[in-house]
Amino acid sequence: MSTPGPERVPSTVKVGKTTGQGKPPTGKPGANRPNATKPGGKGRKPIAPVKVAGGRNWGPIAVAGLVVVIAGGIIGYGVYASVQGSRDWTDKVAEIQGVVNYRAQKNALIDDRTHKAGPLTYVTSPPVGGAHNQTWQNCQGDVYTAPIANEHAVHSLEHGAVWITYKQGLAADQVATLQKKVEGKDYMLMSPYAGLDKNVSVQVWGYQLKTDDVNDSRIDTFISAARVKASMEPGAACSSGNTTSDPVSAAVSDGASSDTGS
């Protein structure tokens, strides 16, 4: 039997602050980081952030904007055209500078629409209304090379025709310019006129425009606004009328009447 030796006392191990066990050592933040800059030494340069270009693509936006502008223009023009189209023709004529409105004068001699035989006297030259012969002057784009009877022409105005008259002796090229406005167009007629004070006089029933310039844009504007619309007998024809340039003879009676019909 062996004799027991002295009793072994377990050794005590003291935990230090650098052993990694227990609470972490307190100190300055980042002191133990590998990238920390040591006093007196050179540290790693900070990495500059990379800027990413974030420019917007303006192409599609510009196209969309252009489409909106065009669409707006189309709609705007449509509204304008609709409003213009709904306006009365007299309003359009009133805007043409130089057009004289004889209807507004309420002159009984101009407003007279009775049929009378023989030569008649008129208030204006050329006439824009008044009593007239029962036979109208043919006005289907007819171009007369000699003066025509006022009494027939006024009846054509009553039917809604535009009568273009020009000074006798006007240059041929200027006459040709006026002729293009008449030929082939219904409710239009043209003739020279003796003693005209301007190169051109354009008339419909109750309205007249005079000018020295055959290229005056007001002529076309006036025609467009008043042709047919100025008729005192809507629907009355321009065909089957007188086609000669002979003056009305007092010796030939074609029937006087107080009717205001065609």
Secondary structure, 3 states (H helix, E strand, C coil): CCCCCCCCCCCCCCCCCCCCCCCCCCCCCCCCCCCCCCCCCCCCCCCCCCCCCCCCCHHHHHHHHHHHHHHHHHHHHHHHHHHHHHCCHHHHHHCCCCCEECHHHCCHHHHCCCECCCCCCCCCCCCCCCCECCCCECCEEEECCCCCCHHHHHHHHHCCCEEEEEECCCCHHHHHHHHHHHCCCCCEEEEEECCCCCCEEEEECCEEEEECCCCCHHHHHHHHHHCCCCCCCCCCCCCCCECCCCCCCCCCCCCCECCCCC
